[in-house]
Amino acid sequence: MTVFSYTLKRLLRNKLNLFMILVLTPFFIGIIFSFGSFEKNSITVGLVDQDNTPLTEMLAQSLEETSPVFRLEEGEIRRALARSQADYILVIAPGFSQQLIAGEEPKLRSYSIQETNFASRVQIKVEGFLGAARSLAAAAEGDQTAFYQGLEEYQRGNFVLKSAAFQQQEKSIDASLAGMGMLAMLMMLLSSFTTINLIKDRVNRTFYRVMAAPVPLKNYMLQNILCFFLVLLIQIAVMFLGVHYVFGLYLGPSVLNLYLVMAVFALLCVAMGVALSALARTVQQAGTIASLVITPMSMLSGLYWPRSLMPEILQIIGKYLPPTWLIAAVEKVMLGKPLASASMELAILLGFTAVFFLLGTWRRADIAK
């Protein structure tokens, strides 16, 4: 493990690197998201009612009991979300009431600027109302008069939604998910450490001297990868400890599952650094390529803002970028789902990792020969 220890010492010798990895990153993320405007006592609901029936009007009245509701046209959805005029938008398609009374299972479309359980109170309210409506529709057997009479009786009853548990965690869950996105972006930027060190080894001829020694190329690359992977794992651990115990951000019901997801992404970041070092000839070229790749990737993947705010074509492009799948996996884990539920997202991240490692080792294999 000579290459591993040498590379690690070289990284730790630079005090600026240590400050950026262990201090600046968790402090930057924590200070932004702990004092951000994540605390909201009410959710503003936008309603696009294309059905306009007594049933949909009763649904709107039910929502108004706990949330401000205002009417929208479908073409105003994107603008309302972008300008924070609505936190959650519900779209009722034409024929919704008729299908429900007939015993079918019509679906509602919804849009939210938050990609966590921020809108759970509204969703539970809607599901509660529609669950009662479906039961009444089944009892009325298609009789609209009997259905609406039963619905009026239901509304006069005592239906009270307890939402304190969701309010208690709104700030921390939303802030933490946004913080994971910021951490992912910084991890990709810090992957340039991998690139810089590998390029320096090539420029100062260290790589060639190692290849002349009885050290296989696979051994050399593996030790470098393990070193940078360890550094990123330490960074994630320090970040978790800092934002949780210093800034009080909530990291979900299973911190271990969240850490494992971020560890997979850390391996991907190292692979990106290896691939970039094979493409760039100088440190300056590597920095330029990294800036041109990482910033647009972060934007399209939803690390800066929710992907739902972007045009559809950009959302489609984002599906082919690794951070998109990281955010999807992180969201599942932070909402309390088991790690197995994110197996597809993690498999895709590992697939990207394998591709980047192949791109980064082909050229070195030629040189070693």
Protein Blocks (a to p, Z undefined) as FASTA:
>chain_A
ZZmmmmmmmmmmpmklmmmmmmmmmmmmmmmmmmmcfbcfbdcdddddfkopaklmmmmm
mmmmmoccddddfklmmmmmmnopafbdcdddehklmmmmnopacddddddfbfcfklmm
mmmmmmmmmmmmmmmmmmnnopaklmmmmmmmmmmmccdddfklmmmmmmmmmmmmmmmm
mmmmmmmmmmmmmmmmmmmmmmnommmmmmmpccdfklmmmmmmmmmmmmmmmmmmmmmm
mmmmmnopaebjblklmmmmmmmmmmmmmmmmmmmmmmpmbfklmmmmmmmmmmmmmmmn
opmbcfklpcfklmmmmmmpfklmmmmmmmmmmnopafklmmmmmmmmmmmmmmmmmmmm
mmmmmmmZZ
